[in-house]
Amino acid sequence: MHKNIHDINTYHFFEGEITISGNDENGDDFTLTMNAYEVINWLDTDDIRDELAKWILKNKNKNKYKENSQQVIMNNTFKKD
């Protein structure tokens, strides 16, 4: 199954599971529940943040996801702990 989640409207953490809900590409409700341990072991959030920043900069004039959250991402992208 391949789904594209749009309009994420819910994030929930409970007893070691992460749940993200929103609407799929057809406008239907879609919920994804994942084991939090597996998520933090598999997702390289630094890489995701950096790649997203590159994409935003490359497409800043034609970007369909123009939201305030992008400014937050861009302001924090090149800060490393």
C-alpha positions in Angstrom: 0.0 0.0 0.0 1.2 3.5 -0.9 -0.4 6.5 0.8 0.4 10.1 0.8 -0.8 11.8 4.0 -1.9 15.4 3.5 -3.2 17.8 6.1 -1.7 16.2 9.2 -4.1 17.2 12.0 -3.2 14.9 14.9 -0.1 13.7 16.6 -0.4 11.5 19.7 2.1 9.6 21.8 0.9 6.9 24.2 2.5 3.9 25.8 5.4 3.8 23.3 3.5 4.3 20.2 3.3 7.4 17.9 0.1 8.0 16.1 -0.2 10.5 13.2 -3.6 11.2 11.6 -4.7 13.4 8.7 -6.2 13.0 5.3 -4.8 11.0 2.4 -4.4 12.1 -1.2 -8.1 11.4 -1.8 -9.3 13.4 1.2 -10.1 10.3 3.3 -9.1 10.0 6.9 -5.8 8.2 7.4 -4.1 7.1 10.6 -0.6 5.7 11.0 0.6 4.2 14.3 4.2 3.3 14.8 6.4 1.9 17.5 8.3 5.0 18.9 11.5 3.0 19.5 11.6 2.0 15.9 10.9 5.5 14.6 13.8 7.1 16.6 16.1 4.3 15.5 15.2 4.5 11.8 14.6 8.2 11.1 17.6 10.5 10.7 16.0 13.7 11.7 19.1 15.8 11.1 19.2 14.5 7.5 15.5 15.1 7.0 15.7 18.6 8.3 18.7 19.4 6.1 17.2 17.9 3.0 13.9 19.8 3.6 15.8 23.0 4.0 17.6 22.4 0.7 14.3 21.7 -1.0 12.7 24.8 0.4 15.6 27.0 -0.7 15.6 25.5 -4.2 11.9 25.8 -4.6 11.1 28.9 -2.5 9.3 30.7 -5.3 7.3 27.8 -6.6 6.8 25.9 -3.3 3.3 24.7 -2.7 3.9 24.3 1.1 4.3 28.0 2.0 3.6 28.0 5.7 5.0 29.6 8.9 6.5 26.2 9.9 8.9 26.5 7.0 10.4 29.7 8.5 10.9 27.8 11.8 12.6 25.0 9.9 14.8 27.3 8.0 15.8 29.3 11.1 16.9 26.1 12.9 18.2 24.0 10.0 21.9 24.9 10.2 22.1 25.0 14.0 23.8 21.9 15.2 24.1 20.9 18.9 
